[in-house]
Amino acid sequence: MQIDQLFEFVYILIDKKQVTAKEMSKHFGVSTRTVYRWLEALSLSGVPVYSLKGRSGGIAISENYKLDKTLLSDEERLAIVSSVKALNNLSGNSSSLVNANIKAAEKLSHLVQADTDWLEVDFGPWSPEGSEVRNLFGILRDSILKKRQISFDYFTGDGRSEKRIVHPWKLVFRGQSWYLQGWCTSRKAERFFKLTRMRNLLMTAKDANISINIAASQPAQPPEYSAPLMQIKAKITQEKISYLMDSFICTEIKAQKNGYVNVTFTAPDTPWLYEILLSFGAQIRILSPVHLKKTLIEKAERIVSLYKEL
């Protein structure tokens, strides 16, 4: 009897109190004779399991028996089960890991009294391209766990495509995006790479050096979050306030009688910020800081100049 089967056998008995040998043989895909051999092995090891004869008989475990609560509390087990189920949505094309996650969740679910279906996480977009995101995640995860270098084409902030060789360390979800943190061989420095900008990702046969990461006391941040923060005051139409809240934490929200809402929020001073604000068009007006207003005017004028010939 495999150790994982032994634990699952006990978990099921604790959860269901009593089962039949036929039910257990079907669950594990073994004969009923094997189930009774397992029952005997558990009994000899000190687990208080026993068989009941008759029409309502079966296999049972003492009601006073429980696994050592000091190992994991019910809250901790619930957190683990929920996390494993959430991770399943990012398992990529690795069927072995998917099966392992499912089995782990099933085993622990027998020890959790609360509802384990309260959480579902899927970082893929609503569009059909969601499967591509999961495949990309799966390759990166395998590369990190197997300690292999990776190669990919990466589109930088100025739109250029560059070949990168990277020692992958960690997958990071920050804000609304996934990043790969690792050591870039061409830059000879720690870098964050946005997954959506990667193309032609491959796991190489070369070993990755993870010891470089240990020397970094303060890891770098993605560009979107390493720039100086500034407090922004603006007014936005009421129908767009919820969309602004999707991108920023608004510390002040005051509705006005004219259909606008006055808001205050903090954001990094990066090109990404201007792109987000310009996407609201004429439905947002920046009140401060002054340099942000001037930059938005310059960018809006350049957009207008593109269409003057029409």
Secondary structure as the mmCIF struct_conf table of DSSP 4:
data_model
#
loop_
_struct_conf.conf_type_id
_struct_conf.id
_struct_conf.beg_label_comp_id
_struct_conf.beg_label_asym_id
_struct_conf.beg_label_seq_id
_struct_conf.end_label_comp_id
_struct_conf.end_label_asym_id
_struct_conf.end_label_seq_id
HELX_RH_AL_P HELX_RH_AL_P1 ILE A 3 LYS A 16
BEND BEND1 LYS A 17 LYS A 17
STRN STRN1 GLN A 18 VAL A 19
HELX_RH_AL_P HELX_RH_AL_P2 ALA A 21 PHE A 28
TURN_TY1_P TURN_TY1_P1 GLY A 29 GLY A 29
BEND BEND2 VAL A 30 VAL A 30
HELX_RH_AL_P HELX_RH_AL_P3 THR A 32 LEU A 44
TURN_TY1_P TURN_TY1_P2 SER A 45 GLY A 46
STRN STRN2 VAL A 49 LEU A 52
BEND BEND3 GLY A 54 GLY A 54
TURN_TY1_P TURN_TY1_P3 ARG A 55 SER A 56
STRN STRN3 GLY A 58 ILE A 61
TURN_TY1_P TURN_TY1_P4 GLU A 63 ASN A 64
TURN_TY1_P TURN_TY1_P5 LYS A 69 LEU A 71
HELX_RH_AL_P HELX_RH_AL_P4 ASP A 74 ASN A 88
TURN_TY1_P TURN_TY1_P6 ASN A 89 LEU A 90
TURN_TY1_P TURN_TY1_P7 GLY A 92 ASN A 93
HELX_RH_AL_P HELX_RH_AL_P5 SER A 95 SER A 109
TURN_TY1_P TURN_TY1_P8 HIS A 110 LEU A 111
BEND BEND4 ALA A 114 ALA A 114
BEND BEND5 THR A 116 THR A 116
BEND BEND6 TRP A 118 TRP A 118
BEND BEND7 GLY A 124 GLY A 124
BEND BEND8 TRP A 126 SER A 127
TURN_TY1_P TURN_TY1_P9 PRO A 128 GLU A 129
HELX_RH_AL_P HELX_RH_AL_P6 GLY A 130 LYS A 146
TURN_TY1_P TURN_TY1_P10 LYS A 147 LYS A 147
STRN STRN4 ARG A 148 PHE A 155
TURN_TY1_P TURN_TY1_P11 GLY A 157 ASP A 158
BEND BEND9 GLY A 159 GLY A 159
STRN STRN5 SER A 161 ARG A 174
TURN_TY1_P TURN_TY1_P12 GLY A 175 GLN A 176
STRN STRN6 SER A 177 CYS A 184
TURN_TY1_P TURN_TY1_P13 THR A 185 LYS A 188
STRN STRN7 ALA A 189 LYS A 194
HELX_RH_3T_P HELX_RH_3T_P1 LEU A 195 ARG A 197
STRN STRN8 MET A 198 ASP A 207
HELX_LH_PP_P HELX_LH_PP_P1 ALA A 208 ALA A 208
HELX_RH_AL_P HELX_RH_AL_P7 SER A 211 ALA A 215
BEND BEND10 SER A 217 GLN A 218
HELX_RH_AL_P HELX_RH_AL_P8 PRO A 223 SER A 226
BEND BEND11 ALA A 227 ALA A 227
HELX_LH_PP_P HELX_LH_PP_P2 PRO A 228 PRO A 228
STRN STRN9 LEU A 229 THR A 237
HELX_RH_3T_P HELX_RH_3T_P2 GLN A 238 LYS A 240
HELX_RH_AL_P HELX_RH_AL_P9 ILE A 241 SER A 247
BEND BEND12 PHE A 248 PHE A 248
STRN STRN10 CYS A 250 ALA A 255
TURN_TY1_P TURN_TY1_P14 LYS A 257 ASN A 258
BEND BEND13 GLY A 259 GLY A 259
STRN STRN11 TYR A 260 PRO A 268
BEND BEND14 THR A 270 THR A 270
HELX_RH_AL_P HELX_RH_AL_P10 PRO A 271 LEU A 278
TURN_TY1_P TURN_TY1_P15 SER A 279 PHE A 280
HELX_RH_3T_P HELX_RH_3T_P3 GLY A 281 GLN A 283
STRN STRN12 ILE A 284 SER A 288
HELX_RH_AL_P HELX_RH_AL_P11 VAL A 290 TYR A 307
TURN_TY1_P TURN_TY1_P16 LYS A 308 GLU A 309
#
